[in-house]
Amino acid sequence: MRLAYLGPPGTFSEEAALAVASRDGADVLPLGSIPALVSAVETGLADRAILPIENSLEGTVSTTVDLLIHDTDLKICAELILPVRHFLLVRPGTSLDQIRVVVSHPQALAQCRRFLERCLPQAQQVAALSTAAAVADVMQREDGTYAAIGTLRAAELYGAAVLARDIQDHHGNVTRFVVLAPEDAPPTGHDRTSFCFTVKRNVPGALVDVLSELAVAQIQMTKVESRPMKSVLGDYYFLVDIEGHRLDPPVAAALERVAAKAAELKLFGSYPRHDVELSGGRIPRQ
């Protein structure tokens, strides 16, 4: 089995892909964009693809969600919640007082703001296309005035030394990934179902009227948000995650009633839930 992921190697997406691949016995295939991952599965280049869909700090990954709404009939068959851990990586032998420039993806720089302000206040911050690209750039330089913020995997791939670990401001930060395939997963008894819908008329109470069917059936929502329909300003798709599988009788009946009240309903799939327990606001280290 081939599992496509958002490259290059050394990123959080690769960490997520390797975790799923080791479990499923798959080979991994790096590609250059999120839409390319979807096309890879649709054309048979890959059997599955793993995509980031949500970060606990930054929110929804709009590209992934918009692809699910508008551009593909692939289904979510699995999810993975990955702790976001950032490391200060340098050429071996580089010390903290030598660093004048810190390179990384803009989100990584922002997520390590407190560490950078306290420990490297004079260092210039330079944006890179990815955390892995930042590490590769630093390792290609001859002098020791550059450092990168990246993953432990990137340090291993490029031979970087870890100068500081877990430098992120928020130690409970996680990214949720979903695995897309032609079919979703069978029921396990510990599942999640994702779908989107539109209301028939944009009037007071329209959204509550649809969602009330879940409340009546005692079905727990784990997420609800809106995305623009990209047609008329003020018209939205509503995205919902619920506990349970679409084939569970109570969930199936509730979704039928939701479909009857909605203008449009699209199921993204049902899949086993991946729950991460927080301890004191921190994600357990792996």
N, C-alpha and C positions, 0 to 999 in steps of 0.2 A: 504494500500500500504506500502511496506517495502523499505526503502532507505538505501543502504549500504554505509559506508564511512570508510576512513582510520583512525582506532583508534590509541591510546586509547581515551576515553572521556577526554575533556579538551584541545584538540588541535584546531588549526585553521580549520582543516578538519571537526571537530565536529561542530564548529560554522557555517560553510557553510552548513553542513547537516541539522542542526536545522533550519536555515533560510529557506531552501527549504522545509523541512518537515512541518513547520508551515504554509507555503503558500499552500501546496498540501494536508495537512491532512495525512501525512505519519508517520509511526513508523521508527526509525533509528536503524541500525544494524552495530556495529563496527566490522571491520575485520583487520587482521594484515598486509596486503600488498596490493599494487595496483593491481597486477594480481588476487588476491583473490576477489577483487571487481568485476572484469569482469566475473570471473567464477561464482560468486553468481548470477548474472543476467542471465547468459547463462543456468544455471541449475535450475532456479526457486527459489533459496534460497532467492533472493530479486527481486523486480520488477524493481528497478532502482539503479544506483550507481553514486555517486558524486566523482570526481577525480580532483586533482590539475593538471592543464595543463601548466600554465605559471605564472611566477613571474616577476614583473616589474624590479627587480634588478638582479635576478639570471637567468632569461631567461626561456627557455622551460623545462618542466619536461620530460626528455627523456623517462622514463619508460612508461608514459601515451601515448606519441606520438607513440612509437614503438609498443605498444599493438594495437593501432588503425590501424597502417599500416600493421602489420604482423599477428596478432593473433585473431582478433575478427571482426565480422560483425555487432556488436552493433552500434547504431547510437547516435550522439549527439542530444538530444532533448531540452536542456536548458543550460544556462550558468549563472554564478554568479561571480561578482567581489567583493572580500572581502578586505577591508582595513586591513593592517597588523599593529596591535598595540601591543607593548611589555610592560610588567609591571614587576617591581622588587618586588618579592613576598617573604615574610619571615614568620616565626612563630610569632604569636602575641606577642608583647612586645620587639621584636628585634629592635635595633637601627642601624643606618648606620655605626657607629664607631665600632660595634661589628663584622661586616661581614669580614670574612677572605677568604671565598670560594664562587664563583658564579657558579651555575650549570645550564646548558641548552643545547638545541640542538645546534650543531656547527653553523648553519645558524643564529640562534637567537643571539648567542654570537657575531658573526661577524657583524650583523646588529645593534648592540648596542655598537659598539667599542668606539665611542666618549664618551658616558656616562660613560662607565667602566673606560676609561683612566682618565677622569676628576674627577669622584666621588668615584671610588673604585680602585685607581691605584695600591694598594698593594695586592688586592684580587687575589687569584688563580682562573683561569677559568677551569672548568671541563665539559667535553662533556657528554651529556645524549642522549638516543635514541629518546626522544621527549621532547618538552617543558612540557607536562603533566607529564611525568615520572620524570622530574627534580623537579617539584613542589611536587609530592608525596614523593620523596626522602628527600627533605628538611623538610617536615612536619613529617617524621618518626624519625628525629634526635632529640636528647634530648637537645643539646646545641643550642645557637643562633648565631653561627658563620657562618652559611650557608644561602645563599639566592638563589633564582631561578629566571630566566627570563621566564615568561609564560603569559598565557592569563587571562583575567578577569574571564572567565568561569572556568579555572583551580583553580583560587583563591576561587571561590564559591564552587566548588566540594570538595576541600581538606581543606577548612577552613583557608586559608592563608590570611595574612594581606598585603595590598598594601602599599609598602613603597614609591614607585615612579611610576608614570604613563607616558605612551607615551615616553619611553626612547630610541626608535629607532632613528637612525641617519637620516633616510629619512622619512618624514611624508607623502610623496606621494606614499609610497610603497604599492602595492596591489598584491594579488594573484587571478588569474582567475581560476575558477573551471568549469568543464563541467559535465553535467548529461547524463549518458548513459542509453539507453533503446533499446528494440527490434526495435522500429520505431522512426523516428525523428518527429518534430512538424509540424503542418499545418501552412500555411502562416498567418502572422499577419500584414504585411505591414511595419514591422520594424525588419527585420531578418538579420541573418548572415548565410553563408554557408561555410563549411570547406571541403577541399578535398586535395588529394595528387596526383601527377603524376610523370612519368618518361619520359625522352626524348627518341626518337627513335635512335638518334646517338649523341655521345658526340663530337659535332663539333661547331665552332664559330657561335653564333646566334641561336642555337637550343632552348635555354630557352626563349630568346626574342620572337622568332617566336610563341611559344605557348602562352605566356602571352599577346602578342599583341592582341589576340582575346578579351581579357577583356577590353583592352584600346579602341579598336574600338567600342565596345558595351557600352562605358562609364560606366563600372562597376568598382567601387572603391575597390581596394585591401586594407585590413586592416592589413594584415600580409603576409610575404613570407619568408621562410627559407628552408634550406636543411638538410637532414638527410642521413647518409651513408646507402647504400643498404645492407651492411653486406655480400656482395658477392665478389665484385671486388673493389679494392682501386680506388677511383676517380669516381665511379658511385654513384648517389644520387637520393633519392626521394626529390621532392620539395613540400613543404606544403604551402597551400594558404588558407587564409580567405578572403572572399569577402562580400560586403554588398548585401543583397537581398536573396530571397528564391529560391531553385532549381526549384520550380514550376512556378516562375514568368517567363512569356514568354521571355523577353530579356536575363535573366540568363540561362534559359533552352537552348536557341539557342546558346549562347556563350559556354556553357559547352559541347554541341554537337561538336562544332568546335574545342574546346580544346581536346576532346577525339579523334577526327580524326587526330590531329597532334601529340598527345602523344603516347608513347608506351603502357602506362598503366595509367588508371585514376580510383581512388577510392574515392567515396563520403563518407565523414564522417557524413554528415547530415546537415539539415537546422533547425534553431531554433531562437527564439526571442533574439534580442540583449539586453544585459544589459550594459547600458552606465552609467559611473560614471563621474560626473562633478567635475573638479579640481578647487579649489578656492585658488589662490596664491600659487599653487604648493602643496596644502594640500588636503587630502581626508576629506570630511566632517565627523565629528564624529557622531556615531550612538548611 
